[in-house]
Amino acid sequence: MLKVLLVIGSGSFLGGISRYLVSRYVQNTLITAFPFGTFIVNLIGCFLIGLFFGLSERDNLSNAEVRLFLTVGFCGGFTTFSTFSSENMALLRDGSFLYFSLYTGLSVFLGLLATFGGHALTKIF
């Protein structure tokens, strides 16, 4: 059990650092009130978890520890749903109802589409 926790923890550590770096880069590149950094990170994370689960189904990712490292660890540390919720509350508090609606709607729709795309990609190759 300790080994599994270390595998997940190390994946989460790397995912969290990656989230910070990607989000910061995107947000600093696109100066706007819209939280593009978290938005892009969540879409990438959704795509990756779809890809990893698809590979897992094809037996290309049959090692349970690797699967846990990538999905629970890395993707869990990389995606930022709690930050997403917090940013939505800030948009509502600031009266930015259009940005709130766009951010929430696009994140859910495109996140599901990205997850499907990642999974579907494993069926093609």
N, C-alpha and C positions, 0 to 999 in steps of 0.2 A: 504494500500500500504506500509506503514512503517513497518508493521509486516512482510510482504513478504520480504522486503529488509533486515530486521534483520535476518530472517531465512536463506536467501541466504548468507548474510555476515558472519554469524557464521559458516555455512558450509564451506565457502571459507577460513575462518581463520583456521579451523581445517585441511582442505585439504592442505593448504599452509605449515603449520607446518609439517604435515605428509610427504609431498613431500620432504621437506628439510631433515628430519630425515632419510627417506628411501634412498634418493639419496646419501646423505653423507655417510651413512653406507656402501652401495654397492660400491661407488667409493673408499672409504678408505680400503675396504676389497680387492678389485680387482685393484691393482695398474697398470694402463695401460693408454695409450693415448686415447683409445676408451672410449667414454662417457657412460659407462655402467649404471651409476646412473640414468641419465635422461632416458635412454633407458628402463630400468626396470620399472621405475615409469610410463612412458607412456604406457607400456604394461599392467601394473596392472590397471591403470586408464581406459584404453579402455575396459578391461574385466569387471571392476566394472560398468561402464556406460551401457554396454550391459546387464549385470545382472539386474541393477536397472530398465532399460526400459522394460526388459522382465517381471520382477515382476509386473511392473506397468500395463502391458497389461493383466496380469492374475488377476488383481484386488487385488493382495496381497499387493499392495502399492498404494492404492486408495486415500490416503490423499494427496492432492495437495501440502501442505506445506512440508511434509516429502519428497515427490518426488523432489521438488525444492531444499530442503536442500541437498539431496544426489547427484542429477545430476548437477544442475547449480552451487550450492555452493561447496560441497565437491569435486566432480570430476573436476569442473572448477578450483578450487584452487589447486588440486592435480596434474593434468596433466600440462605439461610444454612445450607447443608447441613453445612459444617464446624463451625459453631456447634452445630447439631443433634447431631452426633456427639459433640462435646465435652460437651454437657449430658447426653447419655445416659450417657456414661462417669461423669460426676459422680453421676448418680442411682444407677448400679450401685455405685459406690464407697461411697455413703452407705447402701446397703442398701434403697433405695426401689424395690423390684422392681415394685410395682403401678404407680407413676408411670412407671417405665421402660417397662413393657408398654403402658400407655395412650398414652404419648407416641409411642412408635415405631409402634404399630399404627394409631393414629388419624392420625398424620402421613402415613403411606404411603397408607392407604385414602382418607382425605379429600383428600389431595393429588392422587391420581389422579382422584377424583371431581370436584374443582375444575377440573383440567386438561380433563377431558371436558366439564364444564359450560361453561367458557369457549369451547371449540371449538364445542360444540353451539349456543351462543348466536349464533354467526356464521351458522349455517344458518337461524335463525329470522328474523333481521332483514336 
